Amino acid sequence: MGDSLNRKLGQLRTETASEKERRELLALFHREELEYDVKMELYRQLDKMPNGSWENEKGKQGFERFWKKIETPGTSGKNSKIIPLRHWFAAAAILLVGLLIGNLIQRSDFESISEPVYYTSKAPKGSISEMILPDGTIIFLNSGSEIKYKSDMNDKTREVYLTGEAWFDVQKSQDIPFLVHTAQYAVRVLGTEFNVKAYADDQEVVTTLEKGSIQIQSTKNFMLKQDLQLVPGEQLVYHKTNKTLQIKQVKPGLFSSWKDNKLIFINMNLGELITLLERKYGVEITVQDTRLLNHHYDGTIKNETIIEVLDILQATLPINYSIKDQEVIITKK
């Protein structure tokens, strides 16, 4: 590890680092290619900081989630070791946020960091990823989703750019709004919990509000006469084909259950269900008779394997399935 990194960490430990240097350290920690031993050094330096007014429960929770992931045996060839978490402070909360758990870690050069820095976090197909942004906002990314954000979230606005589906628990700030940009519209919020589904290949963009209040704003691709305000229990559906909006009352938990590794579907046609299964399990499913796509199904998927789910569908719908070269083929009975 370079002298520059050690110097910066030392300045952080003695609380002599400038704001610019703190942001650079944050950027370094966010680098996907950062190697395990660099993170270990960062933790060792943070652990030397004194107790006091630095405690932050949300930062602690995020830190614990992070260490549970990198303690996995075999990470970067290092032995797994559980580290006692003794000192909690805002520095740890700030430095540990925004890391998409599960990325492979390689070596990074501190001097290569430039400002402003944007990060892109992804959830691979067949998986769900959790992350915490520099402002403390918690995000769950659904399978095949991607989010882009700026490292410095202490500006006039906090902005992220979403492709796919994500659930947000936004850290409240009366002075700095939080904006979620999709290709169709933007969601503005000060602090709340909501779900945005904006996959590029879906025919709809769906925003569901659980708590708080959000505004739907225009983008260059879709102009509104005025911003739309949603209250908890409301869902906004944007139809891409005819560029129309629909607001309806829903049970929000049905649309964010995926973050708890659970899918709940009510009167869902087989075509929509197949899309969910492909994303959840990272598989490719082909239906040879398109008339089957109109069959509807109610159910809940928790910890079942893809084979178990297919067996249930085969037993309840007029379908058969086979697997060939990692592709699931569905035919009519």
N, C-alpha and C positions, 0 to 999 in steps of 0.2 A: 504494500500500500504506500502511495506516494507521500512525501513530506508535506505537500500542500494540504492533503486531506487531514493528516494528523494535526497540522497547525490549526485548521479550521475547527476541527472537533475540540481541540484544546481551548480555543477561544469561546466556543459554545459552552464548554464545561465551566469556564471562569466567568461566563456572562459578559465577555468583552467583544463578542462577535457583532458586527454591524447588521442592520436589517437586510442589506444586500447579501451578506455572507450567510445569514440564516436562510434566505430564499434559495441560495445556491446549494446549501446542505439539503434542503428539502428536495430540490431537483435531483440531486445525486441519489437520494434514497429512493426516488421514484423510478430511476432507470431500470428497465426490465432486465438489462444484462448485468446488473450489479451482482457481484459474487457473494457467496455466503459469508466469507470471512470479513468482508467489508461491513456487512450488516452486524456481524458479531462485534466488530470494533466499535461501531456506532452505539450498540447497546452498552458495551463496557464503559464508554465515555459518559453516556447518559446516566448510567447507574451510579456514577461517582458524584452526581449533583446532589446537593443537600435536600433534606426534607423541608417542607414548608407549605407555602401557599400555592404550590404548583399542581396540586391534585386535581384530577379531572376524570370523572367516572366514565364518561363516554370514551375518552382516550384510553383508559385502562381496558375497557371492554374490547376496543379495536385492537389494542396491543396483544391481548390474550388470544384473540382470534388469529392474529398474524402469527404468533409464535406456535400455536397449535399446528399451523400449516408447515412452517419451516423446520419444525422438530421432527418431521417425517424421516424415518431412517433412509439413509442413502442420498440425502440432499447434498448436491455438489461434492459427494464423496466424504462428507463429514459425519461423525458419529452423532446420533440423536442425543440431545441432552435437554432436560427441562430446567429452565432458569427461573429462580425465585424472583417474583416481581415485587420489589421493595419500595422503590421511589417513584411516585407518580406526580407528574407535573405537566404543565402546558407544552413544554418543549417536546416531550415524548408524544403527546397527542398530536401536535402539529407535524412532527417528523414522520410519524407512522401512518398518517392518513394517506389515502389515494393510491395505496399499493394494491393492485389487483392480485389477490391471493392465487397462487398456483403457477405463476410465471416461472420459467427456468431462469436461473441466475448465472450470469457470466461476469467477466471483469469489465470495469468501467474506468475511464480516465477523467478525473475531476476537472482538469483544465478544459475539456472539450465542451463543457456546458455553456450554452448561450442563452441570452434572455431576449424576448420572452420565450418561455418554454411551454409547449403544449404536449400533453400526454394522451395516448390512446390506450384504453383498456378494453379487452375483449373477453367474452365468455365463449370458449370453444363449443362446438356443437355437441350436444349430449351432456352439458354440464351447466351449473349455475354458479356464478361467482359473486362474492361480496367484496365491497370496497368502501373506504371512508375518504372523503375529499378533505383538502386542507382546512376547510371551514368547519369540519365535524359532521357534515351531511353523510348519511349512510345510504348506499345504493346497492341493490341486488340486480345483477345483470342476468337475464334469461339466456338460454342456449342460443348461440349464433348471434349475439348482440354485441354492439360496440358503442363506446362512449368516449368523447374527446373533450378535454377541459384544459384550462390554463393553470399552471402551477401556482401563480399568485392570485388568490381569490380574495384579496383585501382591497380590490379596486371598487369602482362605483357599482359594478354589478358582478354577480357570480353566474357564469354561463357555462352550460354543457351542451354538447351536440350528440344526439342519440340516433342510432340506427338499430332497430330491433325493439326489444322490450326491457323495461327497467321499472323497479319499484323504488320510490324515494322517501326517505325520512329526512326532510330538510331542516338543518340547524336554523333556528329562528334568528332573524336580524331585521330590526325595524328600518335600518338605514340602507342596507344592501340587499336588494331583491335577488331572487334566484330565478334564472331563466333556463328552461329546457327547450332546445331547438330541435324540431323535426323538419323533414323536408316540406311538410305542409303548413304547420303552424307552430307557434311558440307558446309555452306554458309559463306564466309568471307567478311567483309565489314568494311569500315572506317567511313562512315556516309551516310545514304541513306534511301529511302522508298521502301519497297518490301513486297511481300506476299509469305508465304510458306505454302503449303497444304501437310501434311504428316500424314494422318490418317492411323492407323495400318491396318484397314480392307479395305482400298482403294487399287486398283491395280496400281495406279500411285502416284508419288510424284511430285508436281508441284511448281516451284518457278517462280514468276513473278516480274519483276523489274519496278518500277515506276519512280524513280529518282536516280541519282548517278551511282555507279558502284559496282558490286559484283563479287566475284570469287566463283566458285563451286570447292570444294576440295574433295579428296579421303577420305574414311574411311576404317576401317578394313573389312567392308562388301562389299565395292565396290571400286575398284582401277581404277583410271583414268591415262592415259598416261601422261597427263599434266592438270594443272588447267584450267578451262573454265571461260572466262570472259563474263559477260552479260552487255549489255547497255540498257538504258531505252526503254521500248516497247518490250523487248525480254522475252520469257518464256522458261524455261527448263522443259521438261517432262521426268521423269525417269519411265520406264515401268518395274515393278517388275518381271513380268513373264519371260521375256527374257533378263532382265538386259541391256536394251538399252536406249540411250539418244536421245532426239529430241529437237532442238531449233527452235522456230518459232516466228514470229511477231504477236503481239496481241494488243488489247486495254486494258491496265492494269486495268483501272477502272472497267471493267466487272468482274474482279477476286478479287477485294477488296471491292466491294459494300456491302458485308455482314456486314462490320464493321459499316456501317451507317444504319443497320437494313433493308437492301434492297437486294433482290436477282434478278439478271438479267441472263436469260438463253436464248441462241440462238441455235436452232436446237438440243436441248437436248432430249435424249431418256427418256422414262418414268422411266426406272430403275434408271438412274442418278438423275432425278428429285425427285423421292421418297426418295433417300438417303439424298438429301438436305432438304426435308420437315421433315424427321425424326429428323435431327439434329436441324433444326431451331425451331421446335415446341415441341421437346421432346416426340414424339409419335411413336408408332409402326405401320407400314403399311405392310399388306400382300396382294400380288397379286396372285390370284388363278389360272389365266391363264397366263403363262409366255410369251406367244406370244404378250401380250399387252405391254410388256417392250420395244418392238422395235418401238413403236409409238413415234414420235418426236414432240416437242412443243417449241414455242417461247413465252416469256412473262417476266413480271416483277412483283415481289411480294414486296409490301412496308409494309403497316400496316394491311393487311388483316389477319383475323383469319384463322385457319386451315380449318374450315367449309366453309368459303368463298372461299378459294383456291380450295377445293374439289368440290364445286358447279361449279366453272368455268371449272375445268378439266372435270367434268361430262357433261357439256354442249358443250364442244368442242372436246372431244375424245370419242371413242366408249366404254365407261366404265360406270359402276354404282359403288356406294360405300355405305357401311353400317358401323355402329360403334357398336361393341360388346365388353363389358368389357374393355373399353379404347383402343381397338385395331381397326384400320381402315382396312376394308376388301374391296378390289377392285375386281370386277368381270366384265366379258365381257357383253356388252349390247346384 
